[in-house]
Amino acid sequence: MDYQAVLDEVAAAVAPHVGRGEVAGYIPALAAVDPGRFGIAVADIDGGVTGVGDWETPFSVQSVSKAFALALVLARDGESLWRRVGREPSGNPFNSLVQLEHENGIPRNPFINAGALVVTDRLQSLTGDAAGALLEFLRAESGNPAVSFDHGVAASEAEHGDRNAALAYFMASYGNLDNPVPTVLDHYFRQCSIEMSCRDLALAGSFLARHGVGRDGARLLSRSEAKRINAVMLTCGTYDAAGDFAYRVGLPGKSGVGGGIIAVIPGRCTLCVWSPGLDARGNSVAGAAALDHFTTLTGWSVF
């Protein structure tokens, strides 16, 4: 596959979509990001990586980090997590309190904010430093030791994180957090503030295309665990737009309000696309269009 030619064609096709949508203005540190940026990278399972546009520009990964935190917890703790968080699509906004109350403090899946807080809580119990453990993992799998937190973004999220605090305290009232709420929130906000490029994220996510085998050739997850993460990404990774994303793109994916989306083609490659303009559900407008065009051009999907 001539990835460079395919990505050049994708970039040209989606150019009219770049700049559409709104940046994540409710996080002030992200509100100033230029919505006209666009990059896409593809990393094959052998470690080769190709990209176009702003593919080497770091951006705030936000909720894309949740897929990696989930992988770390499953790798260290197996299936016990699923007693505390479900695996079903939410059908509601990613920061909804309503569903959580109906379901007695058990989040619907690990990718909505409530579920990701439970994952962070468990990772904190397992490591003593959830955000630090995730950062080291992302540095190792991306091969980029410069990957770091954006402390300004973390502080901005903390300052405007009342809804996340409400979710955390509500779950704590049901006994579904083991660590103090302020500790969980601090690690969660730092996790979301990590800055990476499309290149970094495509490489870091390649273990999901290699059926659980990490960059160093060691097995991080069993094939079954990697399959399950990909499955939850397909059904829940783009919030209450997951059905439409599966219909258009046909790949497991995880989005973030920083404008990034990673997508996995098991056995072939991992993609990352970034464009900050978001639709009403918090997903990159140009990013989703690019992944749609990539799968149409290549004929590659999980279906």
C-alpha positions in Angstrom: 0.0 0.0 0.0 1.3 3.4 -1.0 0.3 5.2 2.2 1.7 8.6 1.1 -0.4 8.6 -2.1 -3.5 7.6 -0.1 -3.0 10.2 2.6 -2.4 12.9 0.0 -5.6 12.1 -1.7 -7.5 12.0 1.7 -6.1 15.4 2.6 -7.2 16.9 -0.7 -10.6 15.4 -0.5 -11.3 16.6 3.1 -9.9 20.1 2.6 -13.4 21.7 2.4 -14.2 20.2 5.8 -11.1 21.7 7.6 -12.1 24.6 9.7 -15.7 23.5 10.1 -17.2 23.0 13.5 -16.3 24.7 16.7 -13.2 24.3 18.9 -13.7 23.1 22.5 -14.4 26.6 23.9 -15.6 25.3 27.3 -12.0 24.5 28.0 -10.4 27.9 27.8 -6.9 26.6 27.1 -8.3 24.8 24.0 -10.4 27.7 22.8 -7.4 29.5 21.2 -6.4 26.6 19.0 -6.6 27.3 15.2 -9.5 25.3 13.8 -7.8 25.3 10.4 -5.2 22.8 11.4 -5.2 19.3 9.9 -2.9 16.3 10.1 -3.2 12.6 9.5 -0.7 9.7 10.1 -0.8 6.0 9.6 1.5 3.6 11.4 1.8 0.0 10.0 2.3 -2.9 12.3 6.0 -3.0 11.6 6.6 0.5 12.9 6.7 2.4 9.7 4.8 5.7 9.8 3.6 8.1 7.1 1.7 11.4 7.4 0.6 14.6 5.7 -0.3 18.1 6.9 0.2 18.9 10.6 0.9 15.3 11.5 3.9 16.1 13.6 2.4 19.0 15.6 1.5 18.1 19.2 -2.0 18.7 20.4 -4.1 18.0 23.5 -5.1 14.3 23.3 -8.0 14.7 25.8 -10.3 11.7 25.7 -8.1 9.8 23.2 -6.0 9.0 26.3 -8.9 6.9 27.7 -8.2 4.0 25.4 -4.6 3.8 26.6 -5.6 4.1 30.3 -8.1 1.3 29.7 -5.4 -0.9 28.1 -3.1 -0.3 31.1 -5.7 -1.3 33.6 -6.7 -4.5 31.7 -3.0 -5.4 31.2 -2.3 -5.1 35.0 -5.7 -6.2 36.4 -7.5 -8.4 34.0 -11.3 -8.5 33.9 -12.1 -7.2 37.4 -12.6 -3.7 36.1 -15.9 -4.7 34.4 -17.6 -5.1 37.8 -17.3 -1.3 38.1 -18.0 -0.1 34.6 -20.1 -1.3 31.8 -19.5 -1.9 28.1 -22.6 -0.5 26.5 -23.0 2.6 24.3 -24.3 5.5 26.4 -26.7 7.3 24.0 -26.2 10.4 26.1 -23.6 13.2 26.2 -20.2 12.1 27.5 -20.6 14.1 30.7 -24.2 13.2 31.5 -25.2 12.7 35.2 -28.7 11.4 34.4 -27.7 8.0 33.2 -25.3 7.5 36.1 -28.1 8.1 38.6 -30.4 5.6 36.9 -27.7 3.0 37.0 -26.6 3.4 40.6 -23.2 4.9 40.1 -22.0 2.3 37.5 -20.9 4.1 34.3 -22.2 2.8 31.0 -18.8 2.4 29.5 -15.1 3.3 30.1 -15.0 6.1 27.5 -17.7 8.5 28.8 -16.3 10.8 31.5 -17.7 8.9 34.5 -16.3 5.6 33.2 -12.9 7.1 32.5 -12.8 8.4 36.1 -13.4 4.8 37.3 -10.5 3.6 35.1 -8.3 6.4 36.4 -9.2 5.5 39.9 -8.3 1.8 39.4 -5.0 2.8 37.6 -4.2 5.0 40.6 -4.7 2.1 42.9 -2.6 -0.2 40.8 0.3 2.2 40.2 0.2 4.9 42.8 0.6 7.4 40.0 -2.1 7.0 37.3 -1.1 10.0 35.2 2.6 9.3 35.4 2.1 5.6 34.5 0.1 6.6 31.5 2.7 9.2 30.4 5.5 6.6 30.6 3.5 4.1 28.6 2.7 6.6 25.9 6.4 7.7 25.7 7.5 4.0 25.4 4.9 3.0 22.8 5.3 6.2 20.7 9.1 6.1 20.9 9.0 9.8 21.8 10.5 10.6 25.3 9.4 14.2 24.8 5.7 13.5 25.2 4.5 15.4 28.2 1.7 17.0 30.1 0.4 20.5 29.2 0.1 21.9 32.7 -1.8 24.9 31.4 -4.5 22.7 29.9 -4.7 20.6 33.1 -5.1 23.7 35.2 -7.8 25.0 32.8 -9.7 21.8 33.0 -9.5 21.7 36.8 -10.7 25.2 37.0 -13.7 24.4 34.8 -14.2 20.8 35.9 -17.3 21.1 38.1 -19.2 18.6 36.0 -16.5 16.0 36.3 -16.2 16.6 40.0 -20.0 16.1 40.3 -19.7 12.8 38.5 -16.8 11.6 40.7 -18.5 12.6 44.0 -21.7 10.9 42.8 -19.9 7.6 42.1 -18.0 7.9 45.4 -21.3 8.1 47.2 -22.1 4.6 45.7 -18.6 3.3 46.7 -17.4 3.1 43.1 -14.2 5.1 43.7 -11.4 3.8 46.0 -9.2 6.9 46.0 -10.1 10.4 47.2 -12.0 12.3 44.7 -9.5 15.2 44.4 -6.7 12.7 43.7 -8.7 11.0 41.0 -9.7 14.3 39.4 -6.1 15.6 39.4 -4.8 12.5 37.6 -7.7 12.5 35.2 -7.1 16.2 34.2 -3.4 15.6 33.7 -4.1 12.5 31.7 -6.3 14.4 29.3 -3.8 17.3 29.1 -1.1 15.1 27.5 0.2 16.5 24.2 1.0 14.2 21.3 1.2 14.5 17.5 -0.6 12.3 15.0 2.7 10.5 14.5 3.0 9.8 18.2 -0.5 8.6 18.7 -0.6 6.4 15.6 2.6 4.7 16.8 1.4 4.5 20.4 -1.8 2.8 19.4 -0.2 0.2 17.2 -0.4 -2.5 19.8 -4.1 -2.6 19.1 -3.4 -3.4 15.5 -0.8 -6.0 16.5 -3.4 -7.8 18.6 -1.8 -6.7 21.9 1.9 -6.8 21.1 3.8 -3.7 22.2 6.5 -1.7 20.4 9.3 -3.9 22.0 7.7 -7.1 20.8 6.5 -8.1 24.2 2.9 -9.0 24.7 1.1 -6.2 26.5 -2.4 -7.6 26.2 -3.8 -11.0 25.2 -5.4 -11.2 21.7 -8.7 -11.4 23.4 -8.1 -8.3 25.5 -7.0 -6.3 22.5 -10.1 -7.5 20.6 -12.3 -6.3 23.5 -10.7 -2.9 23.6 -11.2 -2.5 19.9 -14.8 -3.6 20.3 -15.6 -1.1 23.0 -13.9 1.6 20.8 -16.1 0.7 17.9 -19.4 0.8 20.0 -18.5 3.6 22.4 -15.4 5.5 21.3 -17.1 8.5 19.8 -19.7 9.0 22.5 -23.3 9.2 21.3 -22.1 9.4 17.7 -20.6 5.9 17.8 -23.3 4.4 15.6 -22.8 7.0 12.9 -19.0 6.7 13.1 -19.2 2.9 12.7 -21.6 3.4 9.8 -19.3 5.9 8.0 -15.9 4.7 8.9 -16.2 1.0 9.9 -13.3 1.0 12.3 -12.7 1.0 16.1 -12.0 4.6 17.0 -11.5 6.9 20.0 -12.0 10.7 19.7 -11.1 13.6 21.9 -12.3 17.2 22.1 -8.8 18.4 21.2 -9.8 17.3 17.7 -7.9 14.0 17.6 -9.2 10.6 16.6 -7.3 7.3 16.6 -8.6 4.4 14.5 -7.4 0.8 14.3 -7.4 -1.7 11.4 -6.4 -4.9 13.2 -3.6 -6.7 11.5 -2.8 -3.8 9.3 -2.2 -0.3 10.8 -3.3 2.4 13.2 -4.4 5.9 12.1 -4.5 9.2 13.9 -6.1 12.3 12.5 -6.3 15.8 14.0 -8.4 18.8 13.2 -9.7 20.9 16.1 -13.2 21.9 14.6 -15.8 19.7 16.4 -19.3 18.7 15.6 -22.1 19.0 18.2 -21.2 15.7 19.7 -17.5 16.6 20.3 -15.9 14.8 17.4 -13.6 16.3 14.8 -15.6 17.2 11.6 -12.6 16.9 9.2 -11.2 14.0 11.2 -14.2 11.8 10.8 -14.5 12.8 7.1 -10.8 11.8 6.6 -11.2 8.4 8.1 -14.3 7.8 6.1 -12.4 8.7 2.9 -9.5 6.5 3.9 -11.6 3.4 4.4 -13.5 4.2 1.1 -10.2 4.5 -0.8 -8.5 1.4 0.6 -11.6 -0.8 1.1 -10.2 -1.6 4.6 -12.6 -1.9 7.6 -13.5 -4.5 10.2 -16.6 -5.4 8.2 
